[in-house]
Amino acid sequence: MADKYNGWTNYETWLVKLWMDESGDYWNDVTSDNVAEVSDFIKEQHEEINPVQDVNGVYSDLMSASLSAVNWDEIARSVIEDKETN
């Protein structure tokens, strides 16, 4: 198993959560405590705003590869935990 990145599964997971934290209170509106539901919601939100999702080429392939490496469940658990402590 690969080494963790700043305590997260990998760089991609850490980076997504970092930017989520920087986005303010948007993610505080997540109402579910179900990890799978929150994970799916967060993943869908990020896939929808992917600026190269409808483009064919190296950049869209790299973005897709990066997003597929994200541990969405780990982020969801963190969002739920953050909500419970606030």
Backbone atoms as SQL, in Angstrom:
CREATE TABLE atoms (id INTEGER PRIMARY KEY, chain TEXT, resi INTEGER, resn TEXT, atom TEXT, x REAL, y REAL, z REAL);
INSERT INTO atoms VALUES
  (1, 'A', 1, 'MET', 'N', 0.845, -1.189, 0.000),
  (2, 'A', 1, 'MET', 'CA', 0.000, 0.000, 0.000),
  (3, 'A', 1, 'MET', 'C', 0.880, 1.240, 0.000),
  (4, 'A', 2, 'ALA', 'N', 0.476, 2.207, -0.767),
  (5, 'A', 2, 'ALA', 'CA', 1.254, 3.435, -0.889),
  (6, 'A', 2, 'ALA', 'C', 1.184, 4.242, 0.400),
  (7, 'A', 3, 'ASP', 'N', 2.177, 5.065, 0.606),
  (8, 'A', 3, 'ASP', 'CA', 2.192, 5.944, 1.767),
  (9, 'A', 3, 'ASP', 'C', 1.046, 6.942, 1.678),
  (10, 'A', 4, 'LYS', 'N', 0.582, 7.361, 2.822),
  (11, 'A', 4, 'LYS', 'CA', -0.474, 8.374, 2.868),
  (12, 'A', 4, 'LYS', 'C', 0.115, 9.743, 2.556),
  (13, 'A', 5, 'TYR', 'N', -0.741, 10.672, 2.209),
  (14, 'A', 5, 'TYR', 'CA', -0.317, 12.030, 1.911),
  (15, 'A', 5, 'TYR', 'C', -0.979, 12.959, 2.916),
  (16, 'A', 6, 'ASN', 'N', -0.199, 13.541, 3.799),
  (17, 'A', 6, 'ASN', 'CA', -0.719, 14.430, 4.848),
  (18, 'A', 6, 'ASN', 'C', -1.863, 13.792, 5.632),
  (19, 'A', 7, 'GLY', 'N', -1.773, 12.491, 5.848),
  (20, 'A', 7, 'GLY', 'CA', -2.787, 11.771, 6.603),
  (21, 'A', 7, 'GLY', 'C', -3.948, 11.256, 5.779),
  (22, 'A', 8, 'TRP', 'N', -3.986, 11.570, 4.503),
  (23, 'A', 8, 'TRP', 'CA', -5.059, 11.134, 3.608),
  (24, 'A', 8, 'TRP', 'C', -4.573, 9.987, 2.730),
  (25, 'A', 9, 'THR', 'N', -5.490, 9.287, 2.111),
  (26, 'A', 9, 'THR', 'CA', -5.167, 8.139, 1.266),
  (27, 'A', 9, 'THR', 'C', -4.100, 8.465, 0.231),
  (28, 'A', 10, 'ASN', 'N', -4.239, 9.607, -0.413),
  (29, 'A', 10, 'ASN', 'CA', -3.306, 10.000, -1.476),
  (30, 'A', 10, 'ASN', 'C', -3.416, 11.507, -1.716),
  (31, 'A', 11, 'TYR', 'N', -2.565, 11.992, -2.598),
  (32, 'A', 11, 'TYR', 'CA', -2.524, 13.418, -2.917),
  (33, 'A', 11, 'TYR', 'C', -3.869, 13.908, -3.449),
  (34, 'A', 12, 'GLU', 'N', -4.486, 13.130, -4.333),
  (35, 'A', 12, 'GLU', 'CA', -5.741, 13.551, -4.954),
  (36, 'A', 12, 'GLU', 'C', -6.842, 13.750, -3.908),
  (37, 'A', 13, 'THR', 'N', -6.933, 12.818, -2.958),
  (38, 'A', 13, 'THR', 'CA', -7.942, 12.914, -1.903),
  (39, 'A', 13, 'THR', 'C', -7.664, 14.121, -1.025),
  (40, 'A', 14, 'TRP', 'N', -6.425, 14.283, -0.622),
  (41, 'A', 14, 'TRP', 'CA', -6.038, 15.428, 0.203),
  (42, 'A', 14, 'TRP', 'C', -6.362, 16.741, -0.505),
  (43, 'A', 15, 'LEU', 'N', -6.046, 16.836, -1.790),
  (44, 'A', 15, 'LEU', 'CA', -6.248, 18.074, -2.536),
  (45, 'A', 15, 'LEU', 'C', -7.722, 18.430, -2.669),
  (46, 'A', 16, 'VAL', 'N', -8.560, 17.444, -2.979),
  (47, 'A', 16, 'VAL', 'CA', -9.999, 17.706, -3.082),
  (48, 'A', 16, 'VAL', 'C', -10.539, 18.199, -1.745),
  (49, 'A', 17, 'LYS', 'N', -10.175, 17.540, -0.654),
  (50, 'A', 17, 'LYS', 'CA', -10.667, 17.956, 0.672),
  (51, 'A', 17, 'LYS', 'C', -10.123, 19.334, 1.045),
  (52, 'A', 18, 'LEU', 'N', -8.894, 19.615, 0.696),
  (53, 'A', 18, 'LEU', 'CA', -8.324, 20.933, 0.960),
  (54, 'A', 18, 'LEU', 'C', -9.159, 22.017, 0.280),
  (55, 'A', 19, 'TRP', 'N', -9.472, 21.833, -0.992),
  (56, 'A', 19, 'TRP', 'CA', -10.259, 22.818, -1.716),
  (57, 'A', 19, 'TRP', 'C', -11.691, 22.873, -1.212),
  (58, 'A', 20, 'MET', 'N', -12.227, 21.748, -0.783),
  (59, 'A', 20, 'MET', 'CA', -13.561, 21.756, -0.183),
  (60, 'A', 20, 'MET', 'C', -13.555, 22.608, 1.084),
  (61, 'A', 21, 'ASP', 'N', -12.527, 22.440, 1.900),
  (62, 'A', 21, 'ASP', 'CA', -12.424, 23.230, 3.130),
  (63, 'A', 21, 'ASP', 'C', -12.281, 24.713, 2.822),
  (64, 'A', 22, 'GLU', 'N', -11.608, 25.040, 1.733),
  (65, 'A', 22, 'GLU', 'CA', -11.406, 26.440, 1.344),
  (66, 'A', 22, 'GLU', 'C', -12.675, 27.064, 0.760),
  (67, 'A', 23, 'SER', 'N', -13.642, 26.229, 0.377),
  (68, 'A', 23, 'SER', 'CA', -14.848, 26.749, -0.281),
  (69, 'A', 23, 'SER', 'C', -15.867, 27.310, 0.707),
  (70, 'A', 24, 'GLY', 'N', -15.556, 27.267, 1.969),
  (71, 'A', 24, 'GLY', 'CA', -16.464, 27.840, 2.967),
  (72, 'A', 24, 'GLY', 'C', -17.449, 26.827, 3.508),
  (73, 'A', 25, 'ASP', 'N', -18.656, 27.305, 3.767),
  (74, 'A', 25, 'ASP', 'CA', -19.652, 26.496, 4.451),
  (75, 'A', 25, 'ASP', 'C', -20.528, 25.658, 3.524),
  (76, 'A', 26, 'TYR', 'N', -20.261, 25.634, 2.245),
  (77, 'A', 26, 'TYR', 'CA', -21.105, 24.919, 1.292),
  (78, 'A', 26, 'TYR', 'C', -21.354, 23.475, 1.714),
  (79, 'A', 27, 'TRP', 'N', -20.326, 22.796, 2.135),
  (80, 'A', 27, 'TRP', 'CA', -20.434, 21.369, 2.456),
  (81, 'A', 27, 'TRP', 'C', -21.090, 21.125, 3.804),
  (82, 'A', 28, 'ASN', 'N', -21.290, 22.171, 4.596),
  (83, 'A', 28, 'ASN', 'CA', -21.991, 22.021, 5.870),
  (84, 'A', 28, 'ASN', 'C', -23.470, 21.717, 5.658),
  (85, 'A', 29, 'ASP', 'N', -23.968, 21.939, 4.447),
  (86, 'A', 29, 'ASP', 'CA', -25.370, 21.692, 4.147),
  (87, 'A', 29, 'ASP', 'C', -25.671, 20.220, 3.889),
  (88, 'A', 30, 'VAL', 'N', -24.655, 19.374, 3.891),
  (89, 'A', 30, 'VAL', 'CA', -24.863, 17.941, 3.719),
  (90, 'A', 30, 'VAL', 'C', -25.638, 17.449, 4.932),
  (91, 'A', 31, 'THR', 'N', -26.795, 16.856, 4.691),
  (92, 'A', 31, 'THR', 'CA', -27.667, 16.483, 5.807),
  (93, 'A', 31, 'THR', 'C', -27.592, 15.004, 6.163),
  (94, 'A', 32, 'SER', 'N', -27.128, 14.180, 5.278),
  (95, 'A', 32, 'SER', 'CA', -27.097, 12.745, 5.532),
  (96, 'A', 32, 'SER', 'C', -25.905, 12.367, 6.408),
  (97, 'A', 33, 'ASP', 'N', -26.092, 11.320, 7.195),
  (98, 'A', 33, 'ASP', 'CA', -24.987, 10.743, 7.954),
  (99, 'A', 33, 'ASP', 'C', -24.534, 9.428, 7.341),
  (100, 'A', 34, 'ASN', 'N', -25.073, 9.098, 6.169),
  (101, 'A', 34, 'ASN', 'CA', -24.739, 7.866, 5.468),
  (102, 'A', 34, 'ASN', 'C', -23.520, 8.117, 4.584),
  (103, 'A', 35, 'VAL', 'N', -22.436, 7.425, 4.870),
  (104, 'A', 35, 'VAL', 'CA', -21.174, 7.658, 4.141),
  (105, 'A', 35, 'VAL', 'C', -21.348, 7.459, 2.644),
  (106, 'A', 36, 'ALA', 'N', -22.049, 6.411, 2.238),
  (107, 'A', 36, 'ALA', 'CA', -22.218, 6.137, 0.807),
  (108, 'A', 36, 'ALA', 'C', -22.991, 7.260, 0.115),
  (109, 'A', 37, 'GLU', 'N', -24.042, 7.761, 0.764),
  (110, 'A', 37, 'GLU', 'CA', -24.830, 8.845, 0.174),
  (111, 'A', 37, 'GLU', 'C', -24.010, 10.125, 0.062),
  (112, 'A', 38, 'VAL', 'N', -23.305, 10.462, 1.117),
  (113, 'A', 38, 'VAL', 'CA', -22.492, 11.685, 1.104),
  (114, 'A', 38, 'VAL', 'C', -21.364, 11.553, 0.086),
  (115, 'A', 39, 'SER', 'N', -20.754, 10.385, 0.038),
  (116, 'A', 39, 'SER', 'CA', -19.676, 10.133, -0.920),
  (117, 'A', 39, 'SER', 'C', -20.171, 10.314, -2.353),
  (118, 'A', 40, 'ASP', 'N', -21.312, 9.707, -2.663),
  (119, 'A', 40, 'ASP', 'CA', -21.887, 9.839, -4.016),
  (120, 'A', 40, 'ASP', 'C', -22.210, 11.292, -4.332),
  (121, 'A', 41, 'PHE', 'N', -22.777, 12.012, -3.365),
  (122, 'A', 41, 'PHE', 'CA', -23.131, 13.410, -3.569),
  (123, 'A', 41, 'PHE', 'C', -21.895, 14.255, -3.874),
  (124, 'A', 42, 'ILE', 'N', -20.860, 14.093, -3.069),
  (125, 'A', 42, 'ILE', 'CA', -19.632, 14.885, -3.253),
  (126, 'A', 42, 'ILE', 'C', -18.982, 14.554, -4.591),
  (127, 'A', 43, 'LYS', 'N', -18.916, 13.278, -4.913),
  (128, 'A', 43, 'LYS', 'CA', -18.320, 12.862, -6.194),
  (129, 'A', 43, 'LYS', 'C', -19.106, 13.457, -7.364),
  (130, 'A', 44, 'GLU', 'N', -20.427, 13.359, -7.310),
  (131, 'A', 44, 'GLU', 'CA', -21.265, 13.908, -8.386),
  (132, 'A', 44, 'GLU', 'C', -21.077, 15.409, -8.529),
  (133, 'A', 45, 'GLN', 'N', -21.002, 16.115, -7.407),
  (134, 'A', 45, 'GLN', 'CA', -20.796, 17.564, -7.445),
  (135, 'A', 45, 'GLN', 'C', -19.485, 17.905, -8.148),
  (136, 'A', 46, 'HIS', 'N', -18.441, 17.170, -7.851),
  (137, 'A', 46, 'HIS', 'CA', -17.149, 17.447, -8.474),
  (138, 'A', 46, 'HIS', 'C', -17.127, 17.037, -9.945),
  (139, 'A', 47, 'GLU', 'N', -17.794, 15.957, -10.283),
  (140, 'A', 47, 'GLU', 'CA', -17.851, 15.550, -11.684),
  (141, 'A', 47, 'GLU', 'C', -18.624, 16.559, -12.518),
  (142, 'A', 48, 'GLU', 'N', -19.684, 17.140, -11.941),
  (143, 'A', 48, 'GLU', 'CA', -20.501, 18.119, -12.676),
  (144, 'A', 48, 'GLU', 'C', -19.736, 19.393, -13.013),
  (145, 'A', 49, 'ILE', 'N', -18.805, 19.791, -12.156),
  (146, 'A', 49, 'ILE', 'CA', -18.084, 21.046, -12.408),
  (147, 'A', 49, 'ILE', 'C', -16.744, 20.830, -13.114),
  (148, 'A', 50, 'ASN', 'N', -16.474, 19.604, -13.505),
  (149, 'A', 50, 'ASN', 'CA', -15.244, 19.298, -14.220),
  (150, 'A', 50, 'ASN', 'C', -15.237, 20.065, -15.552),
  (151, 'A', 51, 'PRO', 'N', -14.332, 21.026, -15.719),
  (152, 'A', 51, 'PRO', 'CA', -14.358, 21.871, -16.914),
  (153, 'A', 51, 'PRO', 'C', -13.932, 21.162, -18.199),
  (154, 'A', 52, 'VAL', 'N', -13.366, 19.982, -18.085),
  (155, 'A', 52, 'VAL', 'CA', -12.918, 19.271, -19.291),
  (156, 'A', 52, 'VAL', 'C', -13.652, 17.952, -19.477),
  (157, 'A', 53, 'GLN', 'N', -14.799, 17.802, -18.832),
  (158, 'A', 53, 'GLN', 'CA', -15.513, 16.531, -18.892),
  (159, 'A', 53, 'GLN', 'C', -16.003, 16.186, -20.297),
  (160, 'A', 54, 'ASP', 'N', -16.291, 17.169, -21.118),
  (161, 'A', 54, 'ASP', 'CA', -16.801, 16.914, -22.463),
  (162, 'A', 54, 'ASP', 'C', -15.747, 17.116, -23.547),
  (163, 'A', 55, 'VAL', 'N', -14.478, 17.109, -23.139),
  (164, 'A', 55, 'VAL', 'CA', -13.380, 17.328, -24.066),
  (165, 'A', 55, 'VAL', 'C', -12.600, 16.033, -24.212),
  (166, 'A', 56, 'ASN', 'N', -12.223, 15.696, -25.428),
  (167, 'A', 56, 'ASN', 'CA', -11.364, 14.540, -25.642),
  (168, 'A', 56, 'ASN', 'C', -9.921, 14.996, -25.714),
  (169, 'A', 57, 'GLY', 'N', -9.067, 14.327, -24.985),
  (170, 'A', 57, 'GLY', 'CA', -7.656, 14.674, -25.043),
  (171, 'A', 57, 'GLY', 'C', -6.941, 14.337, -23.760),
  (172, 'A', 58, 'VAL', 'N', -5.686, 14.683, -23.755),
  (173, 'A', 58, 'VAL', 'CA', -4.820, 14.323, -22.640),
  (174, 'A', 58, 'VAL', 'C', -5.280, 14.966, -21.330),
  (175, 'A', 59, 'TYR', 'N', -5.758, 16.206, -21.382),
  (176, 'A', 59, 'TYR', 'CA', -6.134, 16.889, -20.146),
  (177, 'A', 59, 'TYR', 'C', -7.392, 16.291, -19.523),
  (178, 'A', 60, 'SER', 'N', -8.348, 15.928, -20.340),
  (179, 'A', 60, 'SER', 'CA', -9.538, 15.287, -19.786),
  (180, 'A', 60, 'SER', 'C', -9.205, 13.901, -19.256),
  (181, 'A', 61, 'ASP', 'N', -8.291, 13.198, -19.921),
  (182, 'A', 61, 'ASP', 'CA', -7.864, 11.886, -19.425),
  (183, 'A', 61, 'ASP', 'C', -7.133, 12.008, -18.099),
  (184, 'A', 62, 'LEU', 'N', -6.282, 13.018, -17.978),
  (185, 'A', 62, 'LEU', 'CA', -5.568, 13.232, -16.713),
  (186, 'A', 62, 'LEU', 'C', -6.535, 13.618, -15.600),
  (187, 'A', 63, 'MET', 'N', -7.511, 14.469, -15.904),
  (188, 'A', 63, 'MET', 'CA', -8.498, 14.852, -14.901),
  (189, 'A', 63, 'MET', 'C', -9.316, 13.642, -14.467),
  (190, 'A', 64, 'SER', 'N', -9.736, 12.835, -15.411),
  (191, 'A', 64, 'SER', 'CA', -10.505, 11.633, -15.084),
  (192, 'A', 64, 'SER', 'C', -9.697, 10.676, -14.222),
  (193, 'A', 65, 'ALA', 'N', -8.427, 10.514, -14.549),
  (194, 'A', 65, 'ALA', 'CA', -7.560, 9.632, -13.761),
  (195, 'A', 65, 'ALA', 'C', -7.387, 10.164, -12.348),
  (196, 'A', 66, 'SER', 'N', -7.208, 11.466, -12.222),
  (197, 'A', 66, 'SER', 'CA', -7.050, 12.067, -10.896),
  (198, 'A', 66, 'SER', 'C', -8.315, 11.917, -10.070),
  (199, 'A', 67, 'LEU', 'N', -9.461, 12.196, -10.670),
  (200, 'A', 67, 'LEU', 'CA', -10.723, 12.084, -9.934),
  (201, 'A', 67, 'LEU', 'C', -11.024, 10.638, -9.556),
  (202, 'A', 68, 'SER', 'N', -10.609, 9.702, -10.387),
  (203, 'A', 68, 'SER', 'CA', -10.860, 8.298, -10.053),
  (204, 'A', 68, 'SER', 'C', -9.964, 7.816, -8.921),
  (205, 'A', 69, 'ALA', 'N', -8.879, 8.534, -8.646),
  (206, 'A', 69, 'ALA', 'CA', -7.979, 8.169, -7.549),
  (207, 'A', 69, 'ALA', 'C', -8.453, 8.703, -6.204),
  (208, 'A', 70, 'VAL', 'N', -9.419, 9.628, -6.216),
  (209, 'A', 70, 'VAL', 'CA', -9.904, 10.235, -4.983),
  (210, 'A', 70, 'VAL', 'C', -10.670, 9.191, -4.157),
  (211, 'A', 71, 'ASN', 'N', -10.407, 9.163, -2.872),
  (212, 'A', 71, 'ASN', 'CA', -11.138, 8.292, -1.956),
  (213, 'A', 71, 'ASN', 'C', -12.339, 9.095, -1.441),
  (214, 'A', 72, 'TRP', 'N', -13.441, 9.010, -2.172),
  (215, 'A', 72, 'TRP', 'CA', -14.632, 9.803, -1.869),
  (216, 'A', 72, 'TRP', 'C', -15.226, 9.412, -0.523),
  (217, 'A', 73, 'ASP', 'N', -15.133, 8.130, -0.159),
  (218, 'A', 73, 'ASP', 'CA', -15.655, 7.686, 1.140),
  (219, 'A', 73, 'ASP', 'C', -14.882, 8.321, 2.292),
  (220, 'A', 74, 'GLU', 'N', -13.581, 8.425, 2.128),
  (221, 'A', 74, 'GLU', 'CA', -12.775, 9.049, 3.179),
  (222, 'A', 74, 'GLU', 'C', -13.169, 10.518, 3.359),
  (223, 'A', 75, 'ILE', 'N', -13.391, 11.202, 2.256),
  (224, 'A', 75, 'ILE', 'CA', -13.825, 12.597, 2.330),
  (225, 'A', 75, 'ILE', 'C', -15.208, 12.681, 2.966),
  (226, 'A', 76, 'ALA', 'N', -16.102, 11.783, 2.576),
  (227, 'A', 76, 'ALA', 'CA', -17.453, 11.788, 3.139),
  (228, 'A', 76, 'ALA', 'C', -17.421, 11.585, 4.652),
  (229, 'A', 77, 'ARG', 'N', -16.618, 10.650, 5.113),
  (230, 'A', 77, 'ARG', 'CA', -16.496, 10.433, 6.554),
  (231, 'A', 77, 'ARG', 'C', -16.008, 11.701, 7.248),
  (232, 'A', 78, 'SER', 'N', -15.077, 12.396, 6.628),
  (233, 'A', 78, 'SER', 'CA', -14.544, 13.625, 7.200),
  (234, 'A', 78, 'SER', 'C', -15.602, 14.724, 7.232),
  (235, 'A', 79, 'VAL', 'N', -16.388, 14.838, 6.173),
  (236, 'A', 79, 'VAL', 'CA', -17.453, 15.849, 6.115),
  (237, 'A', 79, 'VAL', 'C', -18.480, 15.573, 7.208),
  (238, 'A', 80, 'ILE', 'N', -18.853, 14.308, 7.377),
  (239, 'A', 80, 'ILE', 'CA', -19.826, 13.941, 8.414),
  (240, 'A', 80, 'ILE', 'C', -19.248, 14.246, 9.785),
  (241, 'A', 81, 'GLU', 'N', -18.000, 13.888, 9.983),
  (242, 'A', 81, 'GLU', 'CA', -17.344, 14.154, 11.261),
  (243, 'A', 81, 'GLU', 'C', -17.251, 15.654, 11.538),
  (244, 'A', 82, 'ASP', 'N', -16.886, 16.426, 10.508),
  (245, 'A', 82, 'ASP', 'CA', -16.811, 17.885, 10.666),
  (246, 'A', 82, 'ASP', 'C', -18.167, 18.454, 11.060),
  (247, 'A', 83, 'LYS', 'N', -19.226, 17.939, 10.450),
  (248, 'A', 83, 'LYS', 'CA', -20.564, 18.424, 10.735),
  (249, 'A', 83, 'LYS', 'C', -20.941, 18.112, 12.184),
  (250, 'A', 84, 'GLU', 'N', -20.538, 16.949, 12.665),
  (251, 'A', 84, 'GLU', 'CA', -20.888, 16.540, 14.035),
  (252, 'A', 84, 'GLU', 'C', -20.128, 17.348, 15.080),
  (253, 'A', 85, 'THR', 'N', -18.937, 17.828, 14.744),
  (254, 'A', 85, 'THR', 'CA', -18.148, 18.575, 15.714),
  (255, 'A', 85, 'THR', 'C', -18.428, 20.072, 15.674),
  (256, 'A', 86, 'ASN', 'N', -19.172, 20.519, 14.688),
  (257, 'A', 86, 'ASN', 'CA', -19.491, 21.963, 14.584),
  (258, 'A', 86, 'ASN', 'C', -20.861, 22.272, 15.104);
